Amino acid sequence: MLQSVSLAAVPAVDRVLNFPAVRALAGEYGRKPTLAAVRGVLDRLREQARGGGLAAGSTDESRLAAQVLAALEQAARPRLRPVFNLTGTVLHTNLGRAPLPEEAIARAVEVMRQPSNLEYDLAGGARGDRDSLVEPLLQELTGAEAATVVNNNAAAVFLALNTLGLRREVIVSRGELVEIGGAFRVPDIMARAGCRLKEVGTTNRTHLHDFEDAITAKTALLLKVHASNYAIQGFTAAAAESELAGLAHAHGLPFMVDLGSGTLVDLGQWGLPQEPTPQQSLAAGADLVSFSGDKLLGGPQAGIIVGRQELVAKIRKNPLKRALRVDKIVYATLEAVLRLYRDPERLAQRLPALRLLTRPLADIEAAAQAILPALQTACEDKAEVSIAPARSQIGSGSLPVDLLESRCLAIAPRAKGRGEGTALKAIEQAFRELPTPVIGRVADAAFRLDVRCLEAGDIGRFAAQLGQLRL
Ligand SMILES: *Cc1c(COP(=O)(O)O)cnc(C)c1O
């Protein structure tokens, strides 16, 4: 039984602040944060003393200083931190989606550090338009007449609808009234954009004549939403983009496609499942196409709208464009990412999102082998670690039914039966508490770390912190 001490043994704040070690901390971390840390530590000790659980020695100078240091370190730690995404979902929305290529990071750092020509035409020496920084690249890569960029694809859809369909009707297939992760629901966006939704067809089948029958004088636009995050299988029908474009144009209406992910290259060349491209939609006659910057494109969070000059010009003039515009960091990184697409042969090497998605299985296997011994040592008697088959997902709503063959490190608690669930939770938590948190997933009685996203250059950093794992 430990000897406990009374409330009176807890020193006053001023006394602790005067400990030489604590004074040194105040010099390093600042006086106010140190005061807050001391108060926090002493409050906790008083509470323990009141409960009779304050062990003798807890109020020693060195112990107190160590606790103050721990509190200061905790408070100084950034809230937004890097993690290891070993969930198996490569473009994980909760974990920041696409990692950016080094080229893009370098460009972002440059424009963050000093002024840039964000809205300044260097050739003419006059005010410029920030969209002109990426428009020529988007024209070249997609074949579109014009392009504009906003905060994300949800904003792109919202802005286009608000510009073209305010107080009028937008026709959409019932099979495409989708919800995409959390708060993006097509009917809700439509209502907030001030458009009236006219649903046509049924969940599984919508025909061209359903659209045709719904067109009236109040119709503003025909919209097609790519059903990114689910697949309807079996008895299905949907009108082709070329047919919808033809129908819209015959009535003098624009046709818009929300592609969601939208990649600029044919993923089939790397053995990945095909995903529609803006080029295809534009070639099929779409007047506007919107897609995300940080899904398959592999860039920063952004919403890209490409299409007819006259419609893009209208969108740019909408006062809400100002509210939804993106900053120089996004333009810098987006430009750098788009530039990589000019050289498709090297894209899979240079663009991290694509590099991870096309990573050879042998390479993933080798990474798993490389970290297995360190992981086994770190888990010791608490869990058994082995390499197991896994299936990675692309994520961010792309290609929901297609999974990529991968390998995971399966960490199975040695505790079986009643304690097993608790042990699994404890393992998951211990990995989350590492200096660079490791995020995996629990499946089939093991905590699983899909190694696809742990590249050769990350292995050292990953292994180095395993010594701090507290299972
Ligand atoms: C992901 C997605 C969106 C939303 O895009 P964000 O860039 O996340 O705002 C909209 N529509 C579709 C079809 C999507 O897949």
PDBQT file of the ligand as one rigid body, heavy atoms in Angstrom, charges set to zero:
ROOT
HETATM    1  C1  LIG A 501     -16.841  13.706 -53.964  1.00  0.00    +0.000 C 
HETATM    2  C2  LIG A 501     -17.969  14.184 -54.776  1.00  0.00    +0.000 A 
HETATM    3  C3  LIG A 501     -18.481  15.462 -54.614  1.00  0.00    +0.000 A 
HETATM    4  C4  LIG A 501     -17.922  16.399 -53.579  1.00  0.00    +0.000 C 
HETATM    5  O1  LIG A 501     -16.614  16.742 -53.917  1.00  0.00    +0.000 OA
HETATM    6  P1  LIG A 501     -15.666  17.486 -52.824  1.00  0.00    +0.000 P 
HETATM    7  O2  LIG A 501     -14.481  17.871 -53.621  1.00  0.00    +0.000 OA
HETATM    8  O3  LIG A 501     -15.420  16.493 -51.757  1.00  0.00    +0.000 OA
HETATM    9  O4  LIG A 501     -16.447  18.658 -52.343  1.00  0.00    +0.000 OA
HETATM   10  C5  LIG A 501     -19.531  15.858 -55.405  1.00  0.00    +0.000 A 
HETATM   11  N1  LIG A 501     -20.063  15.030 -56.324  1.00  0.00    +0.000 NA
HETATM   12  C6  LIG A 501     -19.602  13.777 -56.524  1.00  0.00    +0.000 A 
HETATM   13  C7  LIG A 501     -20.241  12.906 -57.544  1.00  0.00    +0.000 C 
HETATM   14  C8  LIG A 501     -18.538  13.317 -55.744  1.00  0.00    +0.000 A 
HETATM   15  O5  LIG A 501     -18.066  12.072 -55.918  1.00  0.00    +0.000 OA
ENDROOT
TORSDOF 0
